[in-house]
Each structure stands twice: as structure tokens, then as C-alpha cells.
Amino acid sequence: MLPAILKGNKMTPQLDPMIPSLYRIHGVLQETEDTFTLELEPAQNKKTPTFLPGQFNMLYMFGTGEAALSISG
């Protein structure tokens, strides 16, 4: 059963934010010598969540490690 939130008088199912979503790297754009942008696409054709600039996220790469990210524009 999915968690739900109340919107108005209707319960709306929500995905559990603690369960990771799988993405593939679609492209890499080298911005500067030490800064790059990753273009990601959902691995399972799921709807891409919406974000606002400045939100925090964690990126995990299996067998490599993790990085804390700030989302921009």
C-alpha cells in the first residue's frame, strides 16, 4: 500500500521518498574544468518528479559511492 496525503477532501497516493528511483545517464555536459551537468532519464519509464531550484538530493552510483546535490534551474 502506498502512503497517501490528504488534498482537499480526497486522499492522493504518494510514492515513498525513501525508496530510491533508478535513472540512467542520458548525457554529460562539461560546464567548467571541475563542474558538469548530468542529464538523467528514468530507467523504468516512470514520470519524472518536479523539483524547484535549491532543493537537495542524493545521487548514488552503484559500486562507486554517493554525492549530495543541489538542483538548479
Summary of the structure (lengths in Angstrom):
residues: 73
radius of gyration: 15.3
end to end distance: 33.4
largest distance: 51.4
contacts: 100
relative contact order: 0.16
helix: 0%
strand: 52%
